[in-house]
Amino acid sequence: MIDIAISLLQTELQNYLNVMNLSANVTVDNIGMLETSGGDGLANSIVISVVNVEEESTLKNQPARRQNPPGNTIYQNPPVYLNLYVLFTGNYSGAQYIHGLQRISYVVQFFQSKNYFSSGTSTSGSLGSQNITAAGTRPDILSLWFTMELYTMTFEQLNHLWGSLGGRQIPFVMYKLRLVAITERNIVRTAPVIQEIDLDTSPGL
């Protein structure tokens, strides 16, 4: 589901930039590869990278999910809800540096105009490479939703971030994506439905 959520972001942002007649390529890749031999394809692009994943603690201790088909109760472990820290970088250098700043401004403008995303509100009718109408066998995809919140870091955090990415800082903005639900929908156990309660406590004869 992480890949589906990020693909949806990529598609929606690319569509927005196209509508704004802004020539910009939006790609999903590891910005940490920028200064390596594998980073040539990242030039002159808006690069989307996931730099951290955390569990949403407020939704951690949920009861087992229960479904009630005829005659049985099904117990399933609750989904794991994740927050993703998503980095948007404008990878333009030299005389094109100003274009990187411009494109990051458009990223902020896009999320200011739209900060809620779901499979049902996709403007393109697709989740990246996953077509919504063909996802009927994937209820987790059909129920996908998340919000985007601007995330501000301190200078110390910035230093650690770009140090861990192994490169020099370039124009960027970070957003916190909340929430992505991941579940295997595995049945833990089944039990018969309770149909009556016997309150007779007298000892048997």
N, C-alpha and C positions, 0 to 999 in steps of 0.2 A: 504493500500500500504506500510505502514511502515513495517508490518510483512513480506510482500513479499520480500522487499528489504533486510531485515536482514536475512531472510531464504536463499536468493540467496548468500549472503556473507558467511554464514555458510557452505553451500554446496561447494562453490568454494574453500574456505580455506581448508576444510577437504580433498577435492580431491587433492589439491596441496601437503598437508602434506603426504598423502598416496603415491603420486608419488615420494616424497623425501624419502620414506621408514622411515618416522618418526612416531613412535607410539605416537599419541596424539589424544585425544578426543576433538572435538570442540562442545560446547554446547551454547545455547542461554538461558540466565537466568539473574536474578538480583543479581549482585555480592554483593549487600548490605545484602543479606540473608546469606552470608558466615558463620558468627559467630552465627547463630541461629540454632535451631533444624532442620530447613528445608534446611540447607546448606550442609548436608552430601554428597549429590550427586554431589557437585561442586568440590570435591577433585580431584587432579591430572587431571585437564582439562584446556583447554583454554576457558574462559568464555567471551561471547560477551554480553555486556549490553548497552542499550541506556540511556545516562545520561542527555541529554538535547535535546530539539526540538525548532527550531527557524524558523520563516518565512523569506524567502529571500526577503529583502526589495526592491531590485532593480526590482523585477518582481511583485510587489504588485499592482500597478495601471495600470492594463491592461484593454483595452476596452472589452466589452462583446463579447463573441465569436459569430460568425455568420456562419450559414450553409444555403445553398440555395437549398432545394428540390424544385421540380417543383411548381411554383405558390406562394411560401411563403419564408419568411426569418425567421429563428429561432434565438432567442437571448438566450444565456446561460452565466451565470457568469463565469469569468475566473477561472482556477484551482488555488488552493493554493499550492505554491511551498515551500517545507520545506528543511531545512538543519538539519541533525541528527548528534549529537556528540556521537560517538560509542567508547566504552571502551573495549579494549582487555586485559584481565588479564591472566597471567600464574599462576594458583593456585596450586603451588607446595611448600611444606614446608620441613623443616628439611634437611635431606641429599638430598632431591629431589629439593631443591631450585635452584640449578644450572640448572636443567632441565627447570624450569620456565623461566630463563633468555634465555636459548637456544631457547625455543619455541617462546618467544616474538621476538627474532632476526629473526626467520623464518617468523613471521607475517609481520615484516617490509620488509623482502626480498620478500615476496609474493606481497605486494602492490607496491614495487619498480618495479617489473616485469610487473605488471598489475594493473593499477589504474582506468580503465574504465570498467564498467559493464552494461550489458543490457540483456534483455530476448533473444536477438538474438545471443549473444556471450557466453551464458552459456555453459561450457564445458560438463556438465552432461545432457543437454537437459531438465532440470527441474529447477523450482524456489522453492527450498526446497520441500515442499509437493505438490506444484502446477506444474503439467505437462504443459509445454509450448504448446504442440500440442493440448491439451485439453482446451486451454484458448481462443479459438476463439471468445467466447461471452464476453470476457473481453478485450476490446481494450486498457484500461489503463495498463493492465499487458503486453500486446504485445508491447506497446510503452515505457515500463519502461527502464530508463537509469539513471546512476549516476556515479559520480567520487569520488575517495577517496583521501583526502589530509591529510598529517600528521599534527597534531595539537599539538603545544607545549604550556604548561602552566607554569606560574611562580610558585615559591615555595609557595606563598600565596594562589594562586588558587588551588594548590595541597592539601594544608592543608584544605581548604574549601570543596574540592571534597571528600576526604576520611573521613572528619568529617561528611559530610552529608550522606555518605554511611555507617557510623557507624562501621567502622572496621579499622584495621591496613593496612598500605600500603603494597601491594605486587607487584611483577614485572608486569608492564603494559605498554601499549602504547595507545594513543587516536588518532582517525581519525575523520575528518569532512566529512560526506557524503553529497554530493551535486548532484542533487536536487531530491526530490521525489514530484511528482505532484499528488495532490489529488483533485478529482472532482466527483460530484454526477451526472454530465451530465443532470441536471434537466432543463427543458425548462422554462424560465422565462416568455416569451411571444412569440407569432408569429405575423407576419405582412405580408400583401401582398407585393409582389415585385413591386417596382416603375417601371412602363413601359413607362411612358411619363410625360413630364413636360409642363404645360400650362403656357405660358408667357404672355397671354392676360390679362392685368391689367385694361382694360376699364370697367367702371361701367355698370352693367346690365341695359337693357332698360325695 
